[in-house]
């Protein structure tokens, strides 16, 4: 697959955003969006996607067995995103992304209180890219 992907770590306060390279090999953090309204967040995501010439979104989906409320909230948010963009939206398991993002933050020597949502988006997107390369994920 050729084209950049936008990775998203959805949160109630912030949305972390990452982007892949055009060849779909690696991901890097791109932005943190402070959530005001869903509509404003969708608009900013579409702006970033256009700026990056992205071909699809990859949204991290929590799979905590005891927390279906969070998964349902993300699913509803994804439904709203899909209604606002012609780009494909892929839902991808975000399991352990926060732990991996914390490790990346330490490696980058980020201050302890600095948000890591963008790093979580990077981890989610890189996981999807790796699975795609291994034939374990559907293309967008």
N, C-alpha and C positions, 0 to 999 in steps of 0.2 A: 504494500500500500504506500502510495506517495502522497504526502500532504501532512500538514501540521495538525496535531490534536490538542485540544484544550482540556486539561484535567481539572476537576472541581472537587474540593472538599467542602461540603455544605455545612454551615453552622448557623445558629440563631443570631449570633453577634457578628460573625465574620464569615466570609466565603474565601477560602484559599484557592488560588488559581495557578496552574502550571501549564507549560507548553512543551510540545515535543519538537524535535528537529523535523525538517521536511521529509527525511527518509524514514522516520519512525523508529529511530534507534535509541535515542535517549531523551529524557525529560529534564526540565529545569523549572525552578520556581519562577513565577511571573508577577503575581500581584496578590494583594490582600484587599478585599472589598468589605468595607464596613456596611453592614446591613441596615438600611433605613426602611425600605419596603421591598417586597419581592419584585415589583415592576421595575424599580430603580436598579436592582441587582441584575435582572435579566437584560436591561438596557446596557449596563456596563459590560456584562459578559459578551453580548453581541458586538459591542464596540471593540473589545479586546480580540475577539475571534476575527473580525474584519481586519483589524490592524495586523494580525499575525497571518492572515490568509489561511485560517484554519478550515479543515474539512469536516470536523465532527467534535462533539463534546463527549467526555468520559466523566461520569459522575460517580463518586464513591457512595456505596450503599452500605449502611451498618447492618450487621447480621448478628447482633447480640440477642440470643434466644430469650433473655428475660426482658428485653426492651423493644417490644414491637411498636410502641408508640413513636419512638425515634425513627424507625424504618418507615412507618406510615407517613410521618411528616416529610421525610425526604422524598418519598414516592409522590406525594401531593405536590411538592415543590418541583420535581422533575416533570410532572404532567403540565404544570404551568410553563416551565421552560420550553417544553416541546411545542406548546401552543404559540410561542413567540418567535420561533426560529425555523428556517427551512433545513438547517443542518441536522444530521442524525445525532441522536443522544443515546449513548451506551451507558448502561448501568453496570458498575463493576464493584466487586466485593472490596470493602475498605478495611477488612480485618487486619489488625496489627499495624495499620498505617500510622497511628499516633505514636506508638512505641518506636517505630523506625524513624519518624520525623523528629522525635526527641533526640535520638542518637545522631541524626544529621545536624541538628542544632548544636549539639555539643562539639561535633567535628568542626563546624563553622565558627565556633566560639561565640555564638549568639548569647546575649544577656538572658538570664533565666526567665525573666518576665516577658520577654519579647514573644509575640504570637508565632506559632509554628504552623498555622493553617495552610500557608503556601507550601511548606515542606511536606505536609500530609498530602496535598494535592499532587505534588511531584512523585511521592511514593506510590500513590494510587495509579497515576498515569504510567509510571515506569513498570508497575506490575502488569498493567494491561498490555503495554507494548511488548514486554517479555513473553506473555502468554500468546499474544498475536503471532509473534515470530516463531513460537513453538507449535503453532497450530492448535492451541488450546482455547482460543477465544475467537468469536465471530468478528469479522471486519465490520466497521460501522456502516 
